[in-house]
Amino acid sequence: MARKLAVIGAGLMGSGIAQVSAQAGWDVVLRDVTDAALTRGTDAIKTSYERFVAKGKLGAADAEAALGRITATTELDAVADADIVVEAVFEKLEVKHEIFRSLDKIAKDGAVLASNTSAIPITKIAAVTERPESVVGVHFFSPVPMMQLVELVRGYKTSDETLATAREFAESVGKTCIVVNRDVAGFVTTRLISALVVEAAKLYESGVATAEDIDIACKLGFGHAMGPLATADLTGVDILVNATGNIYTETQDEKFAPPELMRRMVDAGDIGRKSGQGFYTY
Ligand SMILES: NC(=O)c1ccc[n+]([C@@H]2O[C@H](COP(=O)([O-])OP(=O)(O)OC[C@H]3O[C@@H](n4cnc5c(N)ncnc54)[C@H](O)[C@@H]3O)[C@@H](O)[C@H]2O)c1
């Protein structure tokens, strides 16, 4: 079977997905709306391959061949013969809806239509197509070439066959999959990190322990690579307040309610590394 992949969106995630897929032997069509976005995406891929070559992790000829398997285009019609399409455009439902409506008309019968969304329910994305059974969440993590995990998310109507094809694809590019069997807010990963960050922030807020000690507890007690409060600073306190707030709205489960401290930090602009101040000072 031809292994043709289309990636919609050549940003941080789309270019990473195109990169690992081409390296694994897939013919990749990379689509974005402007030539400038495509150039940024393909330049990022080239730079990343060069780094792997410099470190001796990839042969120069293999990097060259992988680059040769990527076709960059602004034409959506170019995805028509892809076996799998992975959408990685902005995290906005309207933008994703527009893409999936078009994919429904253009993609070949039986193609898997995947979204890399971090939080939008797959069922909502699939609902604008006539083939919701072919739509699935394939949630890669950033940076794609380094991170091993892919969270596969079943929408309400995703078929077993679609899920199996998505798994085959993710594994073919060297990733390990977990399956989210129900399309719940936050999937598995954001649910877990939200619960941990919220509890860590509450312990800190109520003076039970310092931020440093809470993070040390998770690192040395549980073997986490990074503590939850340092993770919140890295991800962005604003991003986490938003993510946990969405899960709370959907579930009404108090454990996901963003603590007052985190909400005030966002109001004050202390949102973590990107602002120079979060739970820690940078
Ligand atoms: N950044 C992360 O850490 C991360 C991790 C996991 C999942 N995600 C998800 O991946 C998706 C993409 O995120 P990103 O960080 O790569 O965003 P990004 O802003 O880096 O890239 C988005 C790209 O989509 C393009 N685009 C917008 N509309 C388009 C259209 N109609 N057709 C084709 N391309 C279009 C933009 O020009 C841009 O190049 C989002 O759904 C995000 O939630 C992001």
The ligand as an SDF file (V2000), in Angstrom:
LIG
                    3D

 44 48  0  0  0  0  0  0  0  0999 V2000
    2.1580   23.6030   20.5010 N   0  0  0  0  0  0  0  0  0  0  0  0
    2.0040   22.5110   21.2440 C   0  0  0  0  0  0  0  0  0  0  0  0
    2.7450   22.2620   22.2220 O   0  0  0  0  0  0  0  0  0  0  0  0
    0.9340   21.5260   20.9020 C   0  0  0  0  0  0  0  0  0  0  0  0
    1.0010   20.2200   21.4350 C   0  0  0  0  0  0  0  0  0  0  0  0
    0.0190   19.2920   21.0760 C   0  0  0  0  0  0  0  0  0  0  0  0
   -1.0110   19.6630   20.2250 C   0  0  0  0  0  0  0  0  0  0  0  0
   -1.0660   20.9370   19.7310 N   0  0  0  0  0  0  0  0  0  0  0  0
   -2.1690   21.2620   18.8080 C   0  0  0  0  0  0  0  0  0  0  0  0
   -1.6830   21.2160   17.4770 O   0  0  0  0  0  0  0  0  0  0  0  0
   -2.3770   22.1610   16.6570 C   0  0  0  0  0  0  0  0  0  0  0  0
   -1.3760   23.0830   15.9890 C   0  0  0  0  0  0  0  0  0  0  0  0
   -0.6240   23.7530   16.9810 O   0  0  0  0  0  0  0  0  0  0  0  0
    0.7600   24.4740   16.6500 P   0  0  0  0  0  0  0  0  0  0  0  0
    1.3980   24.7630   17.9680 O   0  0  0  0  0  0  0  0  0  0  0  0
    1.5100   23.7110   15.6200 O   0  0  0  0  0  0  0  0  0  0  0  0
    0.2350   25.8440   16.0060 O   0  0  0  0  0  0  0  0  0  0  0  0
    1.0220   26.8760   15.0960 P   0  0  0  0  0  0  0  0  0  0  0  0
    0.3900   28.1980   15.3290 O   0  0  0  0  0  0  0  0  0  0  0  0
    2.5030   26.7320   15.2650 O   0  0  0  0  0  0  0  0  0  0  0  0
    0.6870   26.4000   13.5890 O   0  0  0  0  0  0  0  0  0  0  0  0
   -0.5970   26.4180   13.0380 C   0  0  0  0  0  0  0  0  0  0  0  0
   -0.4260   26.4920   11.5300 C   0  0  0  0  0  0  0  0  0  0  0  0
   -1.6890   26.2770   10.9140 O   0  0  0  0  0  0  0  0  0  0  0  0
   -1.7380   27.0850    9.7570 C   0  0  0  0  0  0  0  0  0  0  0  0
   -3.1200   27.2260    9.3090 N   0  0  0  0  0  0  0  0  0  0  0  0
   -4.1090   27.9910    9.8240 C   0  0  0  0  0  0  0  0  0  0  0  0
   -5.2400   27.8240    9.1090 N   0  0  0  0  0  0  0  0  0  0  0  0
   -4.9510   26.9280    8.1270 C   0  0  0  0  0  0  0  0  0  0  0  0
   -5.6810   26.3450    7.0690 C   0  0  0  0  0  0  0  0  0  0  0  0
   -6.9690   26.6690    6.8570 N   0  0  0  0  0  0  0  0  0  0  0  0
   -5.0560   25.4510    6.2590 N   0  0  0  0  0  0  0  0  0  0  0  0
   -3.7580   25.1340    6.4620 C   0  0  0  0  0  0  0  0  0  0  0  0
   -3.0190   25.6550    7.4430 N   0  0  0  0  0  0  0  0  0  0  0  0
   -3.6050   26.5460    8.2560 C   0  0  0  0  0  0  0  0  0  0  0  0
   -1.0710   28.3730   10.1990 C   0  0  0  0  0  0  0  0  0  0  0  0
   -0.6770   29.1710    9.0830 O   0  0  0  0  0  0  0  0  0  0  0  0
    0.0990   27.8430   11.0180 C   0  0  0  0  0  0  0  0  0  0  0  0
    1.2450   27.6370   10.2160 O   0  0  0  0  0  0  0  0  0  0  0  0
   -3.3710   22.8610   17.5960 C   0  0  0  0  0  0  0  0  0  0  0  0
   -4.6110   22.2170   17.5040 O   0  0  0  0  0  0  0  0  0  0  0  0
   -2.7520   22.6660   18.9700 C   0  0  0  0  0  0  0  0  0  0  0  0
   -3.6960   22.6990   20.0020 O   0  0  0  0  0  0  0  0  0  0  0  0
   -0.1110   21.8610   20.0320 C   0  0  0  0  0  0  0  0  0  0  0  0
  1  2  1  0
  2  3  2  0
  2  4  1  0
  4  5  1  0
  4 44  2  0
  5  6  2  0
  6  7  1  0
  7  8  2  0
  8  9  1  0
  8 44  1  0
  9 10  1  0
  9 42  1  0
 10 11  1  0
 11 12  1  0
 11 40  1  0
 12 13  1  0
 13 14  1  0
 14 15  2  0
 14 16  1  0
 14 17  1  0
 17 18  1  0
 18 19  2  0
 18 20  1  0
 18 21  1  0
 21 22  1  0
 22 23  1  0
 23 24  1  0
 23 38  1  0
 24 25  1  0
 25 26  1  0
 25 36  1  0
 26 27  1  0
 26 35  1  0
 27 28  2  0
 28 29  1  0
 29 30  1  0
 29 35  2  0
 30 31  1  0
 30 32  2  0
 32 33  1  0
 33 34  2  0
 34 35  1  0
 36 37  1  0
 36 38  1  0
 38 39  1  0
 40 41  1  0
 40 42  1  0
 42 43  1  0
M  CHG  2   8   1  16  -1
M  END
$$$$
